Amino acid sequence: MRLKIYNIMVVAMFLTTWQLGYADTCGLLTEGEVEEITGQKVDSVGVQSGYGNCIYYRNVNIFGQIMKAPLVTVGYTRSDVQSRWDYWNSRPDKEVIPGLGDGAVWSPGDAFLVCRVKGGLLMIMIWGEVGDGSKKDMAVQLARKAITRIK
């Protein structure tokens, strides 16, 4: 009986999350793709509690302590798409990225890419100091890979 109740709760939690518009964001990019594009080793991957975003972490040494630091955050939602798009698309520092999804903008001050795709928004943020390439180029490369996996 407990197993049935547990299964019902798991299904209900999944449906609630799905209805909020979250996708399996950790299935949009592999650790290898993030490492290849950023030039940084991914030490762990986790889902951001309450948001469903996938965060790729690297270990950093801060004053002799090894700590997890975000490297890349990936989110996809079909919730509140128009208002989120309007916010990012109205930013004065935005850079339009042609040929990506159904429209994409880069916010350099936030190192944040927002891309309209398949009725939702793909969001990619690049954290900290990374590799030799620009954060915008990295985010665009990651988005091109992630878009192919959005259903």
C-alpha positions in Angstrom: 0.0 0.0 0.0 2.8 2.4 0.9 4.5 1.7 -2.5 1.3 2.6 -4.3 0.9 5.8 -2.4 4.5 6.7 -3.1 4.1 6.0 -6.8 1.0 8.2 -6.9 2.9 11.0 -5.2 5.8 10.7 -7.6 3.4 10.9 -10.6 1.6 13.8 -9.1 4.8 15.7 -8.4 5.9 15.0 -12.0 2.7 16.2 -13.5 2.7 19.3 -11.3 6.3 20.2 -12.4 5.3 19.5 -16.1 2.3 21.7 -15.8 4.5 24.6 -14.5 6.3 24.4 -17.8 9.6 22.8 -16.8 11.4 20.4 -19.1 14.1 17.9 -18.4 16.7 20.6 -18.6 19.6 18.3 -17.7 18.8 16.3 -20.8 19.4 19.2 -23.1 23.2 19.2 -22.8 25.7 16.6 -21.9 28.6 17.2 -19.5 31.0 16.6 -22.3 29.4 19.3 -24.5 29.6 21.8 -21.7 33.2 20.9 -21.1 34.1 21.1 -24.7 32.5 24.5 -25.3 33.6 26.2 -22.1 37.0 24.6 -21.8 36.3 23.8 -18.1 35.8 20.5 -16.4 32.3 19.8 -15.1 32.6 18.2 -11.7 28.9 17.7 -10.9 25.4 18.4 -12.3 22.3 19.3 -10.3 18.8 20.6 -10.7 18.0 24.0 -9.2 15.4 23.4 -6.5 12.1 25.2 -7.2 13.1 26.2 -10.7 14.0 23.0 -12.5 17.1 24.6 -14.1 20.1 22.4 -14.7 23.3 23.6 -13.2 26.7 22.4 -14.3 29.2 22.9 -11.5 33.0 23.0 -11.3 35.1 22.6 -8.1 37.1 25.7 -7.2 39.6 26.3 -4.5 38.7 29.3 -2.3 41.1 29.9 0.6 42.0 26.3 0.7 38.4 25.0 0.6 37.1 23.1 -2.4 33.6 24.5 -3.2 31.1 23.9 -6.0 30.7 26.9 -8.3 28.2 27.2 -11.1 29.7 27.1 -14.6 26.6 26.9 -16.8 22.9 27.1 -16.0 20.3 25.9 -18.5 16.6 26.4 -18.2 13.6 25.8 -20.5 10.0 26.8 -19.7 6.7 27.1 -21.5 5.4 29.2 -18.6 5.0 33.0 -18.8 6.9 33.0 -22.1 5.7 36.3 -23.5 6.3 38.4 -20.3 9.8 36.8 -19.9 10.6 37.4 -23.5 9.4 41.0 -23.3 11.6 41.6 -20.3 14.8 40.3 -21.9 14.0 41.7 -25.4 13.4 45.2 -23.9 16.8 45.4 -22.2 18.8 48.4 -23.5 22.0 46.3 -23.5 20.6 43.4 -25.4 22.2 42.0 -28.5 20.0 40.2 -31.0 21.3 36.8 -32.1 20.2 36.1 -35.6 19.3 32.6 -36.8 18.9 31.0 -33.4 15.5 29.5 -32.7 12.5 31.7 -33.2 14.4 34.7 -31.9 17.2 35.1 -29.4 18.8 37.9 -27.4 22.0 38.0 -25.4 22.3 40.2 -22.3 26.1 40.9 -21.9 25.8 42.4 -18.4 24.2 39.2 -17.1 26.0 36.7 -19.4 22.5 35.5 -20.2 21.0 34.1 -23.5 17.3 33.9 -24.0 15.9 32.0 -27.0 12.4 31.4 -28.2 12.0 27.9 -29.4 9.1 25.4 -29.8 6.6 27.6 -27.8 8.9 28.1 -24.9 12.1 29.9 -23.7 15.5 28.4 -23.5 17.7 30.3 -21.1 21.5 29.8 -20.7 23.7 31.6 -18.3 27.5 31.4 -18.3 29.1 32.0 -14.9 32.6 33.3 -13.9 35.8 33.1 -15.9 35.7 30.5 -18.6 38.0 29.4 -21.3 39.3 31.5 -24.1 36.1 32.1 -26.0 33.5 34.8 -25.3 30.6 33.9 -23.0 28.1 34.9 -25.8 29.8 32.5 -28.3 29.7 29.7 -25.7 26.0 30.3 -24.9 25.1 30.3 -28.6 27.0 27.1 -29.2 25.3 25.5 -26.2 21.9 26.7 -27.3 22.4 25.3 -30.8 23.0 21.8 -29.3 20.1 22.1 -26.7 17.5 23.3 -29.3 17.9 19.9 -31.1 16.7 18.1 -27.9 13.7 20.2 -27.0 10.5 18.4 -27.8 
